């Protein structure tokens, strides 16, 4: 008779589940499994795995009293269920358990173990001191769907050169637009990986996604750009981010990764005298890394320009600092159109402040030019028309 005994279980959060799924799907290849103690120690020391750059060991060490007790008593070959909340999301067959130093782990990931660092603080809150290695399976449909969508567009368009751009778009601005257009001019297809963090960080993902969709659908060629949700787990952090972004893009089928010069970790590798060859030491990743200049709006050139090509001084430049633009949006102020396209701003503000105006239709018809017909107007249309009034120059 078959045993009725249930497997014991480890409890993991959505972030751990997402990370396990990424690796199992081959998206961080050559890493495709949890590392044992010997391998983990070697990777942390050499920053290499199977001859390919990898910044730190890939391990599973979930926090919690129950998890710790189970891992301390687990035996080789035992099958443990993986639970997220009350749902079984996978299984792991124990090969080895071993102690880790959480402080050392933080330093390997972030370059610091100081808990004033937000990433280090968040990771410490979910990091235990016992790791487990072994074969595992997890159920996570999002990644399978991403693969299918990218493959479908490649098959439909016959794209050969596929470029990746990692964006937070928090919020999406004109400098992001320029980066995408520049990449499109030399690529058959662009995959925009829109970062989806597990911690609260600025605009909600759905607001950022809808704003980006608004731009792509209305202002770019059709069937050239696809947006993929990219769950920005703890491993994509700090100065390691650039290496892992490159691995992810390559394993999703991209030939090129386009990054701005303010990309996290770029300063470790960027040589001003060798603009597009910053990844010489990472050639085994087998993907081209292209850097993009910082863009500003110059009030003399009257255009968006690169800081490397504009002859006018800093005092003529308006910068695209996301935090500053975000403060305007969070205050309910529509940013100037030189910073954020009015259609994008309107989309964000309408989502962020729903039903903001009790008498929207009255305001709209009182101040906006129109056809004379009292048509119902949305909040988004209101913001677009308001931005157009701001751009009127005859009285300024």
TIPA-719200 format. One record per residue (C-alpha): x, y negated, z negated. Coordinates in steps of 0.2 Angstrom, whole numbers, padded with zeros to 4 digits, always signed. Layout:
XYZ/...
***
This chain:
+0000+0000+0000/+0006-0017+0004/+0011-0028-0010/-0001-0042-0015/+0012-0052-0023/+0013-0070-0016/+0029-0078-0012/+0036-0091-0024/+0036-0109-0016/+0047-0124-0015/+0038-0141-0014/+0045-0153-0001/+0038-0170+0005/+0034-0176+0022/+0051-0183+0025/+0060-0167+0021/+0047-0158+0032/+0050-0170+0047/+0069-0168+0045/+0069-0149+0045/+0057-0149+0060/+0069-0161+0070/+0084-0149+0067/+0074-0133+0070/+0068-0141+0087/+0087-0143+0092/+0085-0162+0092/+0101-0164+0081/+0110-0150+0090/+0123-0143+0087/+0116-0143+0070/+0101-0130+0070/+0101-0123+0053/+0104-0127+0034/+0122-0127+0030/+0129-0115+0016/+0141-0122+0003/+0157-0119+0013/+0151-0126+0029/+0143-0141+0020/+0159-0145+0011/+0169-0144+0027/+0157-0156+0036/+0157-0169+0022/+0176-0168+0023/+0179-0168+0042/+0164-0177+0048/+0163-0163+0062/+0152-0148+0065/+0156-0136+0079/+0168-0149+0086/+0155-0162+0088/+0154-0178+0077/+0141-0176+0062/+0143-0188+0048/+0137-0177+0033/+0131-0160+0028/+0113-0154+0033/+0106-0147+0017/+0090-0145+0008/+0090-0150-0011/+0072-0154-0016/+0070-0163-0033/+0058-0157-0047/+0058-0146-0062/+0049-0132-0053/+0060-0132-0038/+0076-0132-0049/+0069-0117-0059/+0065-0107-0043/+0082-0111-0034/+0092-0106-0050/+0083-0089-0050/+0081-0086-0031/+0090-0071-0025/+0098-0068-0007/+0085-0062+0005/+0070-0069-0005/+0057-0077+0005/+0051-0094-0002/+0035-0103+0005/+0038-0122+0009/+0023-0132+0003/+0020-0150+0007/+0006-0156-0005/-0005-0141-0006/-0002-0135+0012/+0010-0121+0017/+0021-0129+0031/+0034-0115+0032/+0045-0102+0025/+0064-0100+0020/+0073-0084+0018/+0086-0088+0004/+0104-0084+0009/+0113-0095-0004/+0110-0108-0017/+0123-0119-0024/+0125-0135-0035/+0128-0152-0027/+0133-0169-0034/+0119-0181-0030/+0130-0196-0032/+0142-0189-0019/+0128-0184-0007/+0122-0202-0008/+0139-0209-0004/+0141-0197+0011/+0124-0203+0018/+0125-0222+0014/+0143-0226+0011/+0138-0230-0007/+0129-0222-0022/+0124-0239-0029/+0105-0238-0032/+0103-0256-0028/+0104-0250-0010/+0086-0247-0005/+0090-0231+0005/+0101-0224-0009/+0087-0228-0022/+0074-0219-0012/+0084-0204-0008/+0090-0202-0026/+0071-0201-0031/+0069-0186-0020/+0086-0177-0021/+0089-0163-0033/+0105-0155-0038/+0103-0137-0031/+0103-0134-0013/+0097-0119-0003/+0103-0112+0014/+0095-0099+0025/+0084-0096+0040/+0068-0106+0040/+0052-0109+0050/+0041-0125+0049/+0025-0130+0057/+0026-0148+0064/+0016-0151+0080/+0022-0169+0083/+0039-0164+0089/+0032-0152+0101/+0020-0165+0108/+0034-0177+0110/+0044-0165+0121/+0029-0161+0132/+0025-0180+0135/+0043-0183+0140/+0044-0168+0151/+0028-0172+0159/+0034-0190+0164/+0050-0183+0170/+0041-0170+0181/+0029-0183+0187/+0042-0196+0192/+0057-0186+0196/+0067-0197+0185/+0086-0193+0185/+0094-0207+0174/+0084-0208+0158/+0089-0221+0145/+0084-0221+0127/+0081-0237+0116/+0078-0235+0097/+0067-0249+0091/+0059-0254+0075/+0049-0268+0084/+0046-0276+0067/+0039-0287+0075/+0042-0284+0094/+0049-0300+0101/+0056-0308+0117/+0074-0301+0114/+0067-0284+0113/+0058-0287+0130/+0074-0293+0138/+0084-0277+0132/+0070-0266+0139/+0070-0275+0156/+0089-0275+0157/+0089-0256+0154/+0075-0253+0166/+0085-0262+0180/+0098-0248+0180/+0087-0233+0175/+0073-0222+0182/+0064-0220+0165/+0065-0228+0148/+0061-0218+0132/+0057-0230+0118/+0059-0221+0101/+0048-0232+0089/+0054-0230+0072/+0041-0224+0059/+0049-0225+0042/+0042-0215+0027/+0043-0230+0016/+0033-0246+0017/+0044-0258+0028/+0035-0273+0036/+0021-0270+0049/+0012-0254+0049/+0017-0242+0062/+0000-0242+0071/+0001-0261+0073/+0019-0261+0079/+0014-0247+0091/-0001-0256+0098/+0009-0272+0101/+0022-0263+0110/+0009-0254+0121/+0001-0270+0125/+0018-0276+0132/+0022-0260+0141/+0005-0258+0149/+0003-0276+0155/+0020-0282+0159/+0031-0267+0165/+0030-0256+0180/+0019-0241+0177/+0026-0223+0174/+0043-0230+0169/+0042-0232+0151/+0036-0219+0137/+0034-0223+0119/+0038-0209+0107/+0035-0210+0088/+0052-0207+0079/+0050-0203+0061/+0065-0212+0053/+0070-0200+0040/+0084-0203+0027/+0097-0195+0038/+0096-0209+0050/+0103-0221+0038/+0117-0234+0036/+0133-0232+0046/+0128-0214+0051/+0113-0220+0061/+0122-0223+0078/+0129-0205+0078/+0113-0197+0075/+0103-0209+0086/+0115-0203+0100/+0112-0185+0096/+0093-0186+0095/+0092-0196+0112/+0104-0183+0121/+0094-0168+0114/+0077-0176+0120/+0085-0176+0138/+0091-0194+0139/+0108-0198+0148/+0110-0215+0140/+0107-0224+0124/+0105-0243+0124/+0109-0252+0108/+0110-0270+0103/+0126-0277+0095/+0117-0278+0078/+0113-0259+0078/+0117-0251+0061/+0135-0244+0061/+0140-0252+0077/+0153-0263+0069/+0163-0247+0064/+0166-0243+0082/+0164-0259+0092/+0180-0265+0101/+0176-0282+0108/+0189-0279+0122/+0180-0263+0128/+0162-0267+0129/+0154-0251+0135/+0167-0238+0129/+0164-0239+0110/+0160-0221+0109/+0177-0214+0116/+0179-0205+0099/+0162-0197+0101/+0164-0191+0119/+0159-0174+0114/+0141-0180+0111/+0140-0181+0130/+0129-0197+0132/+0133-0214+0138/+0132-0228+0125/+0128-0245+0132/+0129-0261+0122/+0118-0276+0125/+0123-0294+0121/+0113-0304+0108/+0100-0315+0116/+0095-0332+0110/+0083-0346+0117/+0094-0361+0123/+0084-0377+0122/+0096-0384+0136/+0096-0369+0147/+0077-0368+0144/+0078-0349+0145/+0083-0333+0135/+0101-0331+0137/+0116-0321+0131/+0127-0329+0118/+0141-0323+0129/+0136-0333+0144/+0128-0348+0137/+0140-0363+0137/+0130-0373+0124/+0133-0373+0106/+0125-0364+0091/+0114-0380+0088/+0105-0377+0104/+0100-0359+0100/+0085-0352+0093/+0088-0334+0086/+0077-0319+0086/+0079-0315+0067/+0065-0302+0064/+0064-0306+0045/+0060-0325+0049/+0048-0320+0063/+0040-0308+0051/+0037-0322+0038/+0028-0332+0050/+0016-0318+0055/+0013-0312+0037/+0009-0330+0033/-0004-0329+0047/+0005-0341+0059/+0006-0337+0077/+0025-0338+0082/+0030-0349+0096/+0029-0340+0113/+0048-0342+0115/+0050-0330+0100/+0035-0318+0103/+0024-0316+0119/+0007-0324+0114/-0002-0308+0120/+0009-0298+0107/+0007-0310+0093/-0012-0311+0096/-0013-0292+0095/-0003-0291+0079/-0012-0305+0070/-0029-0298+0075/-0025-0282+0067/-0016-0289+0052/-0030-0301+0047/-0046-0293+0053/-0062-0304+0051/-0051-0319+0046/-0063-0332+0052/-0081-0332+0046/-0086-0344+0061/-0074-0338+0074/-0086-0341+0089/-0091-0358+0083/-0072-0363+0081/-0068-0355+0098/-0082-0364+0108/-0079-0381+0099/-0061-0383+0103/-0057-0371+0118/-0060-0376+0137/-0073-0364+0144/-0086-0361+0158/-0100-0367+0148/-0106-0349+0144/-0107-0344+0126/-0098-0328+0128/-0093-0318+0113/-0074-0319+0110/-0063-0308+0100/-0050-0313+0087/-0036-0308+0099/-0043-0319+0113/-0044-0333+0101/-0026-0332+0096/-0021-0331+0114/-0031-0347+0119/-0024-0355+0103/-0006-0352+0108/-0010-0359+0126/-0016-0375+0117/+0001-0376+0107/+0010-0375+0124/+0001-0391+0131/+0015-0403+0133/+0006-0419+0139/+0004-0426+0121/+0021-0419+0114/
***
